[in-house]
Amino acid sequence: MLQTSNLAFAYGSSEPIHFPDIAFSSGEQGLLLGESGSGKTTLLHLLGGLRTPTKGEVRIGETVINQLSSAKLDTFRGQNIGIIFQQAHFVRALSVLENLKLAQKLAGLPTNKERIVEVLEHLNLGYKINASTKELSVGEQQR
């Protein structure tokens, strides 16, 4: 379940953006539409815990994510929220495998090479496991 209530966010001293309350049940999908500059990306950042609302709350399951400490939010996000950025964020000095092991560790999970191999194979990227992330196309980086 994903739910927001009384959600608002302000950049600096500017007038806050107020968002309508939303509620999605498990497995339900939605579409976010709006004009350029209307706050779509800001809302997604709030839902993903990348920004903290000025007012209101974001609830995922039974957890109000904007009430978590930074460390607990990082762990929660790593275990419960998937974010695909337009531009990938990798540690360039590490291989694909090493980046994915690091992601598991940062999510508070034990490193599991077998799971990494399984996911990469599912994404048709198994052959890139030891490659530098610089060798991946943009589409491969997003996968």
N, CA, C and O atoms as a GROMACS GRO file, in nm:
protein
  572
    1MET      N    1   0.083  -0.117   0.000
    1MET     CA    2   0.000   0.000   0.000
    1MET      C    3   0.088   0.125   0.000
    1MET      O    4   0.189   0.131   0.071
    2LEU      N    5   0.050   0.223  -0.079
    2LEU     CA    6   0.117   0.352  -0.084
    2LEU      C    7   0.011   0.458  -0.062
    2LEU      O    8  -0.091   0.460  -0.130
    3GLN      N    9   0.036   0.546   0.034
    3GLN     CA   10  -0.063   0.646   0.068
    3GLN      C   11   0.005   0.776   0.108
    3GLN      O   12   0.108   0.776   0.176
    4THR      N   13  -0.053   0.888   0.064
    4THR     CA   14  -0.005   1.019   0.110
    4THR      C   15  -0.122   1.094   0.172
    4THR      O   16  -0.238   1.071   0.136
    5SER      N   17  -0.090   1.183   0.264
    5SER     CA   18  -0.194   1.270   0.320
    5SER      C   19  -0.135   1.406   0.350
    5SER      O   20  -0.027   1.417   0.408
    6ASN      N   21  -0.207   1.510   0.311
    6ASN     CA   22  -0.169   1.650   0.335
    6ASN      C   23  -0.027   1.680   0.290
    6ASN      O   24   0.044   1.757   0.355
    7LEU      N   25   0.016   1.622   0.181
    7LEU     CA   26   0.156   1.632   0.137
    7LEU      C   27   0.185   1.766   0.070
    7LEU      O   28   0.111   1.809  -0.019
    8ALA      N   29   0.293   1.830   0.114
    8ALA     CA   30   0.339   1.955   0.054
    8ALA      C   31   0.491   1.960   0.062
    8ALA      O   32   0.552   1.900   0.149
    9PHE      N   33   0.549   2.033  -0.033
    9PHE     CA   34   0.694   2.050  -0.034
    9PHE      C   35   0.726   2.189  -0.086
    9PHE      O   36   0.665   2.236  -0.181
   10ALA      N   37   0.824   2.255  -0.022
   10ALA     CA   38   0.869   2.387  -0.065
   10ALA      C   39   1.019   2.384  -0.087
   10ALA      O   40   1.094   2.331  -0.006
   11TYR      N   41   1.062   2.442  -0.198
   11TYR     CA   42   1.204   2.461  -0.225
   11TYR      C   43   1.244   2.594  -0.163
   11TYR      O   44   1.198   2.700  -0.206
   12GLY      N   45   1.330   2.589  -0.062
   12GLY     CA   46   1.374   2.711   0.004
   12GLY      C   47   1.256   2.788   0.062
   12GLY      O   48   1.170   2.732   0.130
   13SER      N   49   1.253   2.919   0.034
   13SER     CA   50   1.146   3.003   0.088
   13SER      C   51   1.031   3.021  -0.011
   13SER      O   52   0.944   3.105   0.010
   14SER      N   53   1.031   2.943  -0.120
   14SER     CA   54   0.924   2.956  -0.220
   14SER      C   55   0.792   2.901  -0.166
   14SER      O   56   0.789   2.830  -0.065
   15GLU      N   57   0.686   2.934  -0.234
   15GLU     CA   58   0.552   2.885  -0.199
   15GLU      C   59   0.550   2.733  -0.213
   15GLU      O   60   0.598   2.680  -0.313
   16PRO      N   61   0.494   2.661  -0.114
   16PRO     CA   62   0.495   2.514  -0.123
   16PRO      C   63   0.404   2.462  -0.235
   16PRO      O   64   0.304   2.524  -0.272
   17ILE      N   65   0.442   2.346  -0.286
   17ILE     CA   66   0.358   2.272  -0.380
   17ILE      C   67   0.272   2.178  -0.295
   17ILE      O   68   0.325   2.102  -0.214
   18HIS      N   69   0.142   2.184  -0.312
   18HIS     CA   70   0.049   2.097  -0.238
   18HIS      C   71   0.005   1.986  -0.332
   18HIS      O   72  -0.034   2.013  -0.446
   19PHE      N   73   0.010   1.863  -0.285
   19PHE     CA   74  -0.025   1.747  -0.367
   19PHE      C   75  -0.155   1.687  -0.317
   19PHE      O   76  -0.182   1.685  -0.197
   20PRO      N   77  -0.237   1.636  -0.409
   20PRO     CA   78  -0.360   1.569  -0.365
   20PRO      C   79  -0.325   1.440  -0.292
   20PRO      O   80  -0.222   1.378  -0.318
   21ASP      N   81  -0.411   1.400  -0.200
   21ASP     CA   82  -0.392   1.272  -0.130
   21ASP      C   83  -0.405   1.159  -0.231
   21ASP      O   84  -0.490   1.163  -0.320
   22ILE      N   85  -0.320   1.059  -0.218
   22ILE     CA   86  -0.328   0.942  -0.305
   22ILE      C   87  -0.328   0.816  -0.219
   22ILE      O   88  -0.278   0.816  -0.106
   23ALA      N   89  -0.384   0.710  -0.275
   23ALA     CA   90  -0.383   0.581  -0.207
   23ALA      C   91  -0.385   0.472  -0.313
   23ALA      O   92  -0.476   0.466  -0.396
   24PHE      N   93  -0.285   0.386  -0.309
   24PHE     CA   94  -0.276   0.272  -0.399
   24PHE      C   95  -0.267   0.146  -0.315
   24PHE      O   96  -0.189   0.138  -0.220
   25SER      N   97  -0.347   0.048  -0.350
   25SER     CA   98  -0.339  -0.083  -0.287
   25SER      C   99  -0.225  -0.161  -0.351
   25SER      O  100  -0.176  -0.124  -0.457
   26SER      N  101  -0.184  -0.268  -0.287
   26SER     CA  102  -0.078  -0.353  -0.341
   26SER      C  103  -0.116  -0.401  -0.480
   26SER      O  104  -0.226  -0.452  -0.501
   27GLY      N  105  -0.025  -0.385  -0.576
   27GLY     CA  106  -0.046  -0.429  -0.713
   27GLY      C  107  -0.119  -0.329  -0.800
   27GLY      O  108  -0.126  -0.348  -0.922
   28GLU      N  109  -0.173  -0.224  -0.742
   28GLU     CA  110  -0.244  -0.123  -0.820
   28GLU      C  111  -0.144  -0.030  -0.888
   28GLU      O  112  -0.036  -0.006  -0.834
   29GLN      N  113  -0.180   0.021  -1.005
   29GLN     CA  114  -0.092   0.110  -1.080
   29GLN      C  115  -0.158   0.245  -1.100
   29GLN      O  116  -0.280   0.257  -1.091
   30GLY      N  117  -0.077   0.346  -1.126
   30GLY     CA  118  -0.129   0.479  -1.151
   30GLY      C  119  -0.046   0.549  -1.256
   30GLY      O  120   0.062   0.503  -1.292
   31LEU      N  121  -0.096   0.659  -1.304
   31LEU     CA  122  -0.029   0.740  -1.405
   31LEU      C  123  -0.020   0.881  -1.352
   31LEU      O  124  -0.119   0.937  -1.306
   32LEU      N  125   0.098   0.940  -1.360
   32LEU     CA  126   0.122   1.075  -1.310
   32LEU      C  127   0.138   1.167  -1.430
   32LEU      O  128   0.233   1.153  -1.508
   33LEU      N  129   0.047   1.261  -1.445
   33LEU     CA  130   0.050   1.356  -1.556
   33LEU      C  131   0.051   1.498  -1.500
   33LEU      O  132  -0.003   1.525  -1.393
   34GLY      N  133   0.114   1.588  -1.574
   34GLY     CA  134   0.114   1.728  -1.536
   34GLY      C  135   0.204   1.808  -1.627
   34GLY      O  136   0.292   1.753  -1.694
   35GLU      N  137   0.182   1.938  -1.627
   35GLU     CA  138   0.263   2.026  -1.709
   35GLU      C  139   0.406   2.033  -1.655
   35GLU      O  140   0.432   1.998  -1.540
   36SER      N  141   0.496   2.076  -1.739
   36SER     CA  142   0.634   2.095  -1.698
   36SER      C  143   0.639   2.192  -1.579
   36SER      O  144   0.577   2.299  -1.582
   37GLY      N  145   0.712   2.153  -1.476
   37GLY     CA  146   0.725   2.239  -1.359
   37GLY      C  147   0.612   2.226  -1.258
   37GLY      O  148   0.607   2.302  -1.162
   38SER      N  149   0.520   2.132  -1.280
   38SER     CA  150   0.404   2.122  -1.190
   38SER      C  151   0.433   2.041  -1.064
   38SER      O  152   0.351   2.040  -0.972
   39GLY      N  153   0.549   1.972  -1.058
   39GLY     CA  154   0.586   1.900  -0.936
   39GLY      C  155   0.586   1.748  -0.949
   39GLY      O  156   0.593   1.679  -0.847
   40LYS      N  157   0.579   1.696  -1.071
   40LYS     CA  158   0.577   1.550  -1.089
   40LYS      C  159   0.703   1.485  -1.032
   40LYS      O  160   0.694   1.388  -0.955
   41THR      N  161   0.819   1.536  -1.067
   41THR     CA  162   0.945   1.479  -1.018
   41THR      C  163   0.956   1.498  -0.868
   41THR      O  164   1.004   1.408  -0.798
   42THR      N  165   0.915   1.611  -0.818
   42THR     CA  166   0.918   1.635  -0.673
   42THR      C  167   0.831   1.532  -0.601
   42THR      O  168   0.872   1.477  -0.499
   43LEU      N  169   0.712   1.506  -0.654
   43LEU     CA  170   0.624   1.406  -0.592
   43LEU      C  171   0.690   1.269  -0.593
   43LEU      O  172   0.687   1.199  -0.493
   44LEU      N  173   0.750   1.231  -0.704
   44LEU     CA  174   0.818   1.101  -0.711
   44LEU      C  175   0.934   1.094  -0.611
   44LEU      O  176   0.956   0.989  -0.550
   45HIS      N  177   1.006   1.203  -0.595
   45HIS     CA  178   1.114   1.208  -0.496
   45HIS      C  179   1.060   1.194  -0.355
   45HIS      O  180   1.122   1.129  -0.271
   46LEU      N  181   0.945   1.254  -0.327
   46LEU     CA  182   0.882   1.240  -0.196
   46LEU      C  183   0.837   1.096  -0.173
   46LEU      O  184   0.858   1.040  -0.065
   47LEU      N  185   0.775   1.035  -0.274
   47LEU     CA  186   0.728   0.897  -0.262
   47LEU      C  187   0.842   0.799  -0.243
   47LEU      O  188   0.826   0.697  -0.176
   48GLY      N  189   0.957   0.828  -0.303
   48GLY     CA  190   1.073   0.741  -0.292
   48GLY      C  191   1.161   0.771  -0.172
   48GLY      O  192   1.262   0.703  -0.151
   49GLY      N  193   1.125   0.870  -0.094
   49GLY     CA  194   1.205   0.904   0.024
   49GLY      C  195   1.332   0.978  -0.008
   49GLY      O  196   1.423   0.987   0.075
   50LEU      N  197   1.341   1.033  -0.129
   50LEU     CA  198   1.460   1.110  -0.167
   50LEU      C  199   1.452   1.254  -0.120
   50LEU      O  200   1.554   1.323  -0.111
   51ARG      N  201   1.332   1.300  -0.091
   51ARG     CA  202   1.308   1.433  -0.032
   51ARG      C  203   1.213   1.415   0.085
   51ARG      O  204   1.135   1.320   0.090
   52THR      N  205   1.221   1.507   0.180
   52THR     CA  206   1.134   1.506   0.298
   52THR      C  207   1.028   1.613   0.280
   52THR      O  208   1.061   1.728   0.251
   53PRO      N  209   0.901   1.578   0.298
   53PRO     CA  210   0.796   1.678   0.279
   53PRO      C  211   0.804   1.791   0.382
   53PRO      O  212   0.848   1.771   0.495
   54THR      N  213   0.761   1.908   0.340
   54THR     CA  214   0.748   2.021   0.430
   54THR      C  215   0.631   1.998   0.524
   54THR      O  216   0.631   2.041   0.640
   55LYS      N  217   0.529   1.927   0.472
   55LYS     CA  218   0.408   1.900   0.548
   55LYS      C  219   0.352   1.766   0.500
   55LYS      O  220   0.372   1.729   0.384
   56GLY      N  221   0.283   1.695   0.588
   56GLY     CA  222   0.215   1.573   0.550
   56GLY      C  223   0.301   1.450   0.566
   56GLY      O  224   0.410   1.454   0.624
   57GLU      N  225   0.250   1.338   0.511
   57GLU     CA  226   0.323   1.213   0.526
   57GLU      C  227   0.308   1.124   0.403
   57GLU      O  228   0.212   1.133   0.326
   58VAL      N  229   0.409   1.037   0.390
   58VAL     CA  230   0.410   0.932   0.288
   58VAL      C  231   0.416   0.801   0.364
   58VAL      O  232   0.508   0.777   0.442
   59ARG      N  233   0.316   0.715   0.340
   59ARG     CA  234   0.308   0.586   0.408
   59ARG      C  235   0.321   0.476   0.305
   59ARG      O  236   0.250   0.474   0.204
   60ILE      N  237   0.413   0.383   0.331
   60ILE     CA  238   0.428   0.263   0.250
   60ILE      C  239   0.406   0.146   0.344
   60ILE      O  240   0.483   0.124   0.438
   61GLY      N  241   0.299   0.071   0.318
   61GLY     CA  242   0.260  -0.033   0.412
   61GLY      C  243   0.222   0.033   0.543
   61GLY      O  244   0.138   0.122   0.547
   62GLU      N  245   0.286  -0.011   0.649
   62GLU     CA  246   0.260   0.046   0.782
   62GLU      C  247   0.364   0.150   0.822
   62GLU      O  248   0.361   0.201   0.934
   63THR      N  249   0.456   0.183   0.731
   63THR     CA  250   0.568   0.271   0.763
   63THR      C  251   0.548   0.410   0.707
   63THR      O  252   0.526   0.427   0.587
   64VAL      N  253   0.556   0.511   0.793
   64VAL     CA  254   0.556   0.651   0.749
   64VAL      C  255   0.702   0.684   0.722
   64VAL      O  256   0.780   0.706   0.814
   65ILE      N  257   0.738   0.687   0.593
   65ILE     CA  258   0.881   0.694   0.559
   65ILE      C  259   0.945   0.827   0.595
   65ILE      O  260   1.065   0.832   0.623
   66ASN      N  261   0.867   0.936   0.597
   66ASN     CA  262   0.928   1.064   0.631
   66ASN      C  263   0.950   1.081   0.780
   66ASN      O  264   0.998   1.186   0.824
   67GLN      N  265   0.916   0.979   0.861
   67GLN     CA  266   0.946   0.982   1.004
   67GLN      C  267   1.066   0.896   1.039
   67GLN      O  268   1.107   0.889   1.156
   68LEU      N  269   1.124   0.830   0.938
   68LEU     CA  270   1.241   0.744   0.963
   68LEU      C  271   1.368   0.827   0.970
   68LEU      O  272   1.379   0.931   0.904
   69SER      N  273   1.464   0.781   1.048
   69SER     CA  274   1.597   0.844   1.047
   69SER      C  275   1.660   0.818   0.910
   69SER      O  276   1.613   0.732   0.835
   70SER      N  277   1.763   0.891   0.877
   70SER     CA  278   1.831   0.874   0.748
   70SER      C  279   1.878   0.731   0.728
   70SER      O  280   1.860   0.674   0.620
   71ALA      N  281   1.939   0.672   0.830
   71ALA     CA  282   1.990   0.535   0.818
   71ALA      C  283   1.877   0.436   0.798
   71ALA      O  284   1.887   0.346   0.714
   72LYS      N  285   1.770   0.451   0.876
   72LYS     CA  286   1.656   0.358   0.862
   72LYS      C  287   1.586   0.377   0.729
   72LYS      O  288   1.537   0.280   0.670
   73LEU      N  289   1.579   0.501   0.681
   73LEU     CA  290   1.519   0.528   0.551
   73LEU      C  291   1.602   0.464   0.439
   73LEU      O  292   1.546   0.405   0.347
   74ASP      N  293   1.734   0.475   0.448
   74ASP     CA  294   1.821   0.411   0.348
   74ASP      C  295   1.796   0.261   0.342
   74ASP      O  296   1.786   0.203   0.234
   75THR      N  297   1.788   0.197   0.458
   75THR     CA  298   1.762   0.054   0.463
   75THR      C  299   1.624   0.021   0.410
   75THR      O  300   1.608  -0.072   0.331
   76PHE      N  301   1.524   0.096   0.453
   76PHE     CA  302   1.387   0.074   0.406
   76PHE      C  303   1.379   0.089   0.254
   76PHE      O  304   1.320   0.006   0.186
   77ARG      N  305   1.439   0.196   0.203
   77ARG     CA  306   1.436   0.222   0.058
   77ARG      C  307   1.504   0.108  -0.017
   77ARG      O  308   1.454   0.063  -0.119
   78GLY      N  309   1.617   0.063   0.034
   78GLY     CA  310   1.690  -0.045  -0.032
   78GLY      C  311   1.614  -0.176  -0.036
   78GLY      O  312   1.633  -0.256  -0.127
   79GLN      N  313   1.528  -0.198   0.063
   79GLN     CA  314   1.454  -0.324   0.071
   79GLN      C  315   1.314  -0.316   0.011
   79GLN      O  316   1.255  -0.420  -0.019
   80ASN      N  317   1.259  -0.195  -0.007
   80ASN     CA  318   1.118  -0.183  -0.044
   80ASN      C  319   1.086  -0.094  -0.164
   80ASN      O  320   0.976  -0.101  -0.217
   81ILE      N  321   1.179  -0.012  -0.206
   81ILE     CA  322   1.149   0.085  -0.311
   81ILE      C  323   1.247   0.067  -0.426
   81ILE      O  324   1.368   0.062  -0.405
   82GLY      N  325   1.195   0.057  -0.546
   82GLY     CA  326   1.279   0.049  -0.665
   82GLY      C  327   1.270   0.180  -0.741
   82GLY      O  328   1.161   0.227  -0.773
   83ILE      N  329   1.384   0.239  -0.770
   83ILE     CA  330   1.387   0.366  -0.842
   83ILE      C  331   1.477   0.349  -0.964
   83ILE      O  332   1.592   0.305  -0.952
   84ILE      N  333   1.425   0.384  -1.080
   84ILE     CA  334   1.506   0.383  -1.202
   84ILE      C  335   1.524   0.528  -1.243
   84ILE      O  336   1.429   0.595  -1.283
   85PHE      N  337   1.646   0.575  -1.234
   85PHE     CA  338   1.677   0.713  -1.270
   85PHE      C  339   1.704   0.721  -1.420
   85PHE      O  340   1.744   0.622  -1.482
   86GLN      N  341   1.683   0.838  -1.478
   86GLN     CA  342   1.714   0.856  -1.619
   86GLN      C  343   1.863   0.834  -1.643
   86GLN      O  344   1.903   0.778  -1.745
   87GLN      N  345   1.944   0.876  -1.549
   87GLN     CA  346   2.088   0.854  -1.556
   87GLN      C  347   2.128   0.764  -1.441
   87GLN      O  348   2.100   0.794  -1.325
   88ALA      N  349   2.194   0.654  -1.474
   88ALA     CA  350   2.232   0.557  -1.371
   88ALA      C  351   2.339   0.614  -1.278
   88ALA      O  352   2.417   0.702  -1.316
   89HIS      N  353   2.341   0.561  -1.156
   89HIS     CA  354   2.439   0.603  -1.056
   89HIS      C  355   2.519   0.480  -1.014
   89HIS      O  356   2.471   0.397  -0.937
   90PHE      N  357   2.640   0.469  -1.065
   90PHE     CA  358   2.728   0.357  -1.033
   90PHE      C  359   2.858   0.409  -0.974
   90PHE      O  360   2.896   0.524  -0.994
   91VAL      N  361   2.926   0.322  -0.901
   91VAL     CA  362   3.064   0.350  -0.862
   91VAL      C  363   3.147   0.301  -0.981
   91VAL      O  364   3.163   0.180  -1.001
   92ARG      N  365   3.198   0.393  -1.058
   92ARG     CA  366   3.263   0.361  -1.186
   92ARG      C  367   3.386   0.272  -1.172
   92ARG      O  368   3.423   0.202  -1.266
   93ALA      N  369   3.449   0.275  -1.056
   93ALA     CA  370   3.570   0.193  -1.037
   93ALA      C  371   3.535   0.046  -1.012
   93ALA      O  372   3.624  -0.039  -1.011
   94LEU      N  373   3.405   0.016  -0.991
   94LEU     CA  374   3.363  -0.120  -0.960
   94LEU      C  375   3.296  -0.186  -1.081
   94LEU      O  376   3.242  -0.118  -1.168
   95SER      N  377   3.302  -0.317  -1.085
   95SER     CA  378   3.235  -0.394  -1.191
   95SER      C  379   3.084  -0.396  -1.167
   95SER      O  380   3.036  -0.350  -1.063
   96VAL      N  381   3.011  -0.450  -1.264
   96VAL     CA  382   2.866  -0.467  -1.247
   96VAL      C  383   2.839  -0.549  -1.121
   96VAL      O  384   2.757  -0.510  -1.038
   97LEU      N  385   2.906  -0.663  -1.107
   97LEU     CA  386   2.888  -0.749  -0.990
   97LEU      C  387   2.917  -0.673  -0.861
   97LEU      O  388   2.839  -0.680  -0.766
   98GLU      N  389   3.028  -0.602  -0.856
   98GLU     CA  390   3.066  -0.530  -0.734
   98GLU      C  391   2.965  -0.420  -0.701
   98GLU      O  392   2.937  -0.397  -0.583
   99ASN      N  393   2.910  -0.351  -0.802
   99ASN     CA  394   2.808  -0.250  -0.778
   99ASN      C  395   2.682  -0.313  -0.720
   99ASN      O  396   2.619  -0.256  -0.630
  100LEU      N  397   2.644  -0.430  -0.770
  100LEU     CA  398   2.522  -0.495  -0.721
  100LEU      C  399   2.543  -0.553  -0.581
  100LEU      O  400   2.450  -0.554  -0.500
  101LYS      N  401   2.662  -0.601  -0.552
  101LYS     CA  402   2.693  -0.645  -0.414
  101LYS      C  403   2.686  -0.525  -0.319
  101LYS      O  404   2.634  -0.537  -0.208
  102LEU      N  405   2.738  -0.411  -0.363
  102LEU     CA  406   2.733  -0.290  -0.282
  102LEU      C  407   2.589  -0.248  -0.256
  102LEU      O  408   2.555  -0.207  -0.145
  103ALA      N  409   2.504  -0.258  -0.357
  103ALA     CA  410   2.362  -0.223  -0.340
  103ALA      C  411   2.296  -0.314  -0.237
  103ALA      O  412   2.218  -0.267  -0.154
  104GLN      N  413   2.328  -0.443  -0.240
  104GLN     CA  414   2.273  -0.534  -0.140
  104GLN      C  415   2.319  -0.494   0.000
  104GLN      O  416   2.240  -0.491   0.094
  105LYS      N  417   2.447  -0.465   0.012
  105LYS     CA  418   2.503  -0.429   0.143
  105LYS      C  419   2.439  -0.300   0.196
  105LYS      O  420   2.405  -0.291   0.314
  106LEU      N  421   2.423  -0.200   0.109
  106LEU     CA  422   2.364  -0.074   0.151
  106LEU      C  423   2.217  -0.090   0.188
  106LEU      O  424   2.164  -0.011   0.267
  107ALA      N  425   2.151  -0.191   0.133
  107ALA     CA  426   2.012  -0.219   0.168
  107ALA      C  427   2.002  -0.300   0.296
  107ALA      O  428   1.891  -0.333   0.339
  108GLY      N  429   2.115  -0.332   0.358
  108GLY     CA  430   2.114  -0.408   0.482
  108GLY      C  431   2.094  -0.557   0.459
  108GLY      O  432   2.057  -0.630   0.551
  109LEU      N  433   2.119  -0.601   0.336
  109LEU     CA  434   2.102  -0.743   0.302
  109LEU      C  435   2.237  -0.811   0.293
  109LEU      O  436   2.338  -0.745   0.266
  110PRO      N  437   2.243  -0.941   0.315
  110PRO     CA  438   2.369  -1.012   0.293
  110PRO      C  439   2.398  -1.016   0.143
  110PRO      O  440   2.306  -1.026   0.062
  111THR      N  441   2.526  -1.009   0.107
  111THR     CA  442   2.559  -1.018  -0.035
  111THR      C  443   2.530  -1.159  -0.083
  111THR      O  444   2.562  -1.257  -0.016
  112ASN      N  445   2.467  -1.167  -0.200
  112ASN     CA  446   2.421  -1.294  -0.253
  112ASN      C  447   2.452  -1.298  -0.402
  112ASN      O  448   2.371  -1.254  -0.484
  113LYS      N  449   2.569  -1.352  -0.437
  113LYS     CA  450   2.611  -1.356  -0.577
  113LYS      C  451   2.515  -1.440  -0.661
  113LYS      O  452   2.489  -1.405  -0.776
  114GLU      N  453   2.463  -1.547  -0.606
  114GLU     CA  454   2.370  -1.632  -0.682
  114GLU      C  455   2.247  -1.553  -0.724
  114GLU      O  456   2.200  -1.567  -0.837
  115ARG      N  457   2.195  -1.470  -0.636
  115ARG     CA  458   2.078  -1.387  -0.667
  115ARG      C  459   2.112  -1.284  -0.774
  115ARG      O  460   2.033  -1.259  -0.865
  116ILE      N  461   2.231  -1.225  -0.763
  116ILE     CA  462   2.276  -1.128  -0.862
  116ILE      C  463   2.284  -1.194  -1.000
  116ILE      O  464   2.236  -1.138  -1.098
  117VAL      N  465   2.344  -1.311  -1.006
  117VAL     CA  466   2.355  -1.385  -1.132
  117VAL      C  467   2.216  -1.414  -1.188
  117VAL      O  468   2.191  -1.397  -1.308
  118GLU      N  469   2.125  -1.458  -1.101
  118GLU     CA  470   1.988  -1.489  -1.142
  118GLU      C  471   1.918  -1.367  -1.204
  118GLU      O  472   1.856  -1.378  -1.309
  119VAL      N  473   1.929  -1.253  -1.137
  119VAL     CA  474   1.864  -1.131  -1.187
  119VAL      C  475   1.929  -1.085  -1.317
  119VAL      O  476   1.859  -1.049  -1.412
  120LEU      N  477   2.062  -1.086  -1.323
  120LEU     CA  478   2.129  -1.046  -1.447
  120LEU      C  479   2.091  -1.137  -1.563
  120LEU      O  480   2.071  -1.088  -1.674
  121GLU      N  481   2.081  -1.265  -1.539
  121GLU     CA  482   2.040  -1.359  -1.645
  121GLU      C  483   1.898  -1.328  -1.690
  121GLU      O  484   1.868  -1.329  -1.809
  122HIS      N  485   1.811  -1.301  -1.595
  122HIS     CA  486   1.672  -1.267  -1.627
  122HIS      C  487   1.664  -1.141  -1.714
  122HIS      O  488   1.576  -1.130  -1.800
  123LEU      N  489   1.756  -1.048  -1.693
  123LEU     CA  490   1.761  -0.922  -1.768
  123LEU      C  491   1.848  -0.932  -1.894
  123LEU      O  492   1.877  -0.831  -1.959
  124ASN      N  493   1.891  -1.054  -1.927
  124ASN     CA  494   1.979  -1.077  -2.042
  124ASN      C  495   2.111  -1.000  -2.031
  124ASN      O  496   2.165  -0.952  -2.130
  125LEU      N  497   2.161  -0.990  -1.908
  125LEU     CA  498   2.287  -0.919  -1.883
  125LEU      C  499   2.389  -1.008  -1.812
  125LEU      O  500   2.492  -0.958  -1.764
  126GLY      N  501   2.363  -1.137  -1.804
  126GLY     CA  502   2.455  -1.226  -1.733
  126GLY      C  503   2.597  -1.220  -1.784
  126GLY      O  504   2.692  -1.232  -1.707
  127TYR      N  505   2.612  -1.200  -1.914
  127TYR     CA  506   2.746  -1.195  -1.974
  127TYR      C  507   2.822  -1.068  -1.937
  127TYR      O  508   2.942  -1.058  -1.965
  128LYS      N  509   2.755  -0.970  -1.874
  128LYS     CA  510   2.819  -0.843  -1.836
  128LYS      C  511   2.857  -0.839  -1.688
  128LYS      O  512   2.897  -0.734  -1.638
  129ILE      N  513   2.847  -0.951  -1.618
  129ILE     CA  514   2.865  -0.952  -1.473
  129ILE      C  515   3.000  -0.894  -1.428
  129ILE      O  516   3.007  -0.826  -1.326
  130ASN      N  517   3.105  -0.921  -1.502
  130ASN     CA  518   3.237  -0.872  -1.463
  130ASN      C  519   3.281  -0.749  -1.540
  130ASN      O  520   3.394  -0.704  -1.526
  131ALA      N  521   3.192  -0.695  -1.622
  131ALA     CA  522   3.224  -0.578  -1.703
  131ALA      C  523   3.228  -0.452  -1.618
  131ALA      O  524   3.169  -0.445  -1.510
  132SER      N  525   3.299  -0.354  -1.668
  132SER     CA  526   3.296  -0.221  -1.608
  132SER      C  527   3.160  -0.160  -1.641
  132SER      O  528   3.106  -0.184  -1.750
  133THR      N  529   3.105  -0.082  -1.551
  133THR     CA  530   2.976  -0.018  -1.578
  133THR      C  531   2.986   0.080  -1.695
  133THR      O  532   2.885   0.113  -1.756
  134LYS      N  533   3.107   0.126  -1.726
  134LYS     CA  534   3.129   0.217  -1.840
  134LYS      C  535   3.101   0.147  -1.972
  134LYS      O  536   3.076   0.212  -2.073
  135GLU      N  537   3.106   0.014  -1.972
  135GLU     CA  538   3.085  -0.064  -2.093
  135GLU      C  539   2.937  -0.092  -2.121
  135GLU      O  540   2.904  -0.150  -2.224
  136LEU      N  541   2.849  -0.051  -2.031
  136LEU     CA  542   2.705  -0.076  -2.047
  136LEU      C  543   2.640   0.035  -2.128
  136LEU      O  544   2.674   0.152  -2.113
  137SER      N  545   2.545  -0.002  -2.214
  137SER     CA  546   2.465   0.099  -2.283
  137SER      C  547   2.371   0.163  -2.181
  137SER      O  548   2.358   0.113  -2.069
  138VAL      N  549   2.306   0.272  -2.218
  138VAL     CA  550   2.214   0.340  -2.127
  138VAL      C  551   2.100   0.245  -2.087
  138VAL      O  552   2.063   0.240  -1.970
  139GLY      N  553   2.047   0.170  -2.184
  139GLY     CA  554   1.940   0.075  -2.153
  139GLY      C  555   1.986  -0.034  -2.059
  139GLY      O  556   1.913  -0.074  -1.968
  140GLU      N  557   2.109  -0.082  -2.079
  140GLU     CA  558   2.165  -0.186  -1.990
  140GLU      C  559   2.186  -0.128  -1.850
  140GLU      O  560   2.162  -0.197  -1.751
  141GLN      N  561   2.229  -0.004  -1.840
  141GLN     CA  562   2.248   0.059  -1.710
  141GLN      C  563   2.115   0.069  -1.635
  141GLN      O  564   2.110   0.044  -1.514
  142GLN      N  565   2.009   0.104  -1.704
  142GLN     CA  566   1.879   0.116  -1.639
  142GLN      C  567   1.828  -0.019  -1.592
  142GLN      O  568   1.769  -0.030  -1.485
  143ARG      N  569   1.850  -0.123  -1.674
  143ARG     CA  570   1.808  -0.257  -1.632
  143ARG      C  571   1.884  -0.297  -1.509
  143ARG      O  572   1.864  -0.406  -1.456
   0.00000   0.00000   0.00000
